[in-house]
Amino acid sequence: MADLKQELLRTAHAVQHFIEQDSFPAQVFPELLRNAVWDYPLRGGKRLRPALLLWTCGMTGGHCETALPAAAAVEIFHNWTLVHDDIIDRDEVRRGQPTAHIQLRDSAKVRFGGSPEKAAAYGISFAILAGDVQQAWAVHTLMRLSENHVHDSVVLALVRRMQTELNRVLISGEALDVEFELHNPDTVSKEDIFRMISGKTSALLRYSMQAGAAIALQSTDFDSPLQQDIGNFAENLGLAFQIQDDLLGLYGDFKTFGKPIASDFQEAKPTILYREAMDRMNSVQRQELKSMLHLPFYGEEEIQKLRTMIHDCGAEDAVRKLSEDFSGKALAILERFPKNQYRDLLKDLTLMLIGRNI
Amino acid sequence: MADLKQELLRTAHAVQHFIEQDSFPAQVFPELLRNAVWDYPLRGGKRLRPALLLWTCGMTGGHCETALPAAAAVEIFHNWTLVHDDIIDRDEVRRGQPTAHIQLRDSAKVRFGGSPEKAAAYGISFAILAGDVQQAWAVHTLMRLSENHVHDSVVLALVRRMQTELNRVLISGEALDVEFELHNPDTVSKEDIFRMISGKTSALLRYSMQAGAAIALQSTDFDSPLQQDIGNFAENLGLAFQIQDDLLGLYGDFKTFGKPIASDFQEAKPTILYREAMDRMNSVQRQELKSMLHLPFYGEEEIQKLRTMIHDCGAEDAVRKLSEDFSGKALAILERFPKNQYRDLLKDLTLMLIGRNI
């Protein structure tokens, strides 16, 4: 795994450098908006999507450097969706720092004074606009592929897929997630949950990897068997990862997971884990599980009770198996590609993503 | 002027039809988000930006039908910025109907019940996402130029300008306008106000007209004397129009203007008219004008007092002259183009836009 971590770091540095050097945000004004446009894309993080893109480019015979603008573009794309998500979810912390709208609110308070309400409204307004500019920045960065002699037809096809397929599917997934909050969690079907995950998580992984292959092959054919395989790998990886995340949300620990344990239950979020448990329980058990939603506080006792209930009905094992099925499918697809260092990296990355310590 | 109105109607119908036939929103889900994505672009309106684009294409020797996807694209682009603007400005009415976030709030109430706060938050969340999807829809629609055999290089150049120049300048203008609210209006310079207008209004007019010419000429050269002329025409038209709008906001009547008279003063908005008056007044008059800001109600008496103050110091005439200077410059640039029916339409449109009844 030493190589994987080293290569992830190397990718992260290359992407960070590329984004830092890009002149797009320099002409955004006023200053607070410009700062907000730079902020998330430069906060770092694991840069998983760029790694998936670059390594798929390498695995299918391309030069990773050629694809670097696209790698930066998917990272910027990911970040604009986070800026808007954070407003929508009223989150206050992202990667250990205040979220965009909170940061902007606080900057406005310092710079302009005025009432807290005005500063809060300003923070949200500027965060909406920052995400809007970042969406355009992602397209701008993607088009810098032309500087690396990627054919116009390939650049056009990648822009079209980003703005037609990716945006529509990803935002629809996000919207479904928002709408779930208004539903009784029992009325949300597994199918809808999978659809939401596929949009919110898998779509960008799929886009990233297929872009890497399209650049390597200088091809606009996304229906080829190779691109279908890559798309299916990404789809399965996304589902495995998200279901693993549900499990971590209950069976993980705060330090690894980064969010309070059982928060999905506190928010009464329909997850595959919750649905699986409900499907396996009798009506008395169901009532008991439902009484554990929306509690004001989840301490050791409540968490342990939830863990036991969901384990005892068989849902924990079933969902763990489901995640393994998806990741198994992903790894099997990978085997169809000729073995090289990039295929190995993608395999190791998959194992890392789904094997996070529980 | 009969021809102008007829041609505007014809353009509006063509754009409406093109947008209705486009399949992009059909795959957006859930249903309420899909409805919101369709909503503004289909609400109609004068379709001025498409008309500017199509007629510039015609004036420079192109076929208007070829440019129709770009005409629809600038209209969709305009509308996504309105959806986000309406959230930011907390506006409740747009073209005689509820704004997107209000419409979504009310739909959520009917469909899901729940508290008014939840419905309001849902309305804002979905309106943010609707604008996000519409921004991508604009790019998608622009790229449909390829179906009309516009060269890949021209399509790429137009996407690049939309996402690099237009988005950045327009959103910066919007952000400046938002930030003005936090400033004392006396500290905002005329230069900043012009910069804001140039971003919020002129940038999309410029983009629309230059796109029309680029399509007609199948050229990616936006630095040519012809494109410079077109850009300058649009810049001057936007400034003339916006300054005229400031005047209408005080000297117009509610029916023509569509908004309450003196609302700029109620909101203490820095406008060219306000700045010009302040620059011409002595300190006593200035204090008096400042005491007329932020009033809870502007009746006949208050409006008349403001009109007189701003007239007597010479600001009304000076600003009227300024608007005429900008429109005069625009019309002079137009004369450089060979006379044809489209140049005549652009001239009549300019006269209509700046000669609105005062």
Interface residues (C-beta under 8 A of the other chain):
Chain A: F24 Q27 V28 F29 P30 L32 L33 H84 I87 I88 A108 F112 G114 K118 Y122 S125 F126 I128 L129 G131 D132 V133 Q135 A136 W137 V139 H140 M143 S146 D152 S153 V155 L156 V159 R160 M162 Q163 T164 N167 R168 V169 I171 S172 E174 A175 L176 V178 E179 E181 L182 H183 R195
Chain B: F24 Q27 V28 F29 P30 L32 L33 H84 I87 I88 A108 F112 G114 K118 Y122 S125 F126 I128 L129 G131 D132 V133 Q135 A136 W137 V139 H140 M143 S146 D152 S153 V155 L156 V159 R160 M162 Q163 T164 N167 R168 V169 I171 S172 E174 A175 L176 V178 E179 E181 L182 H183 R195
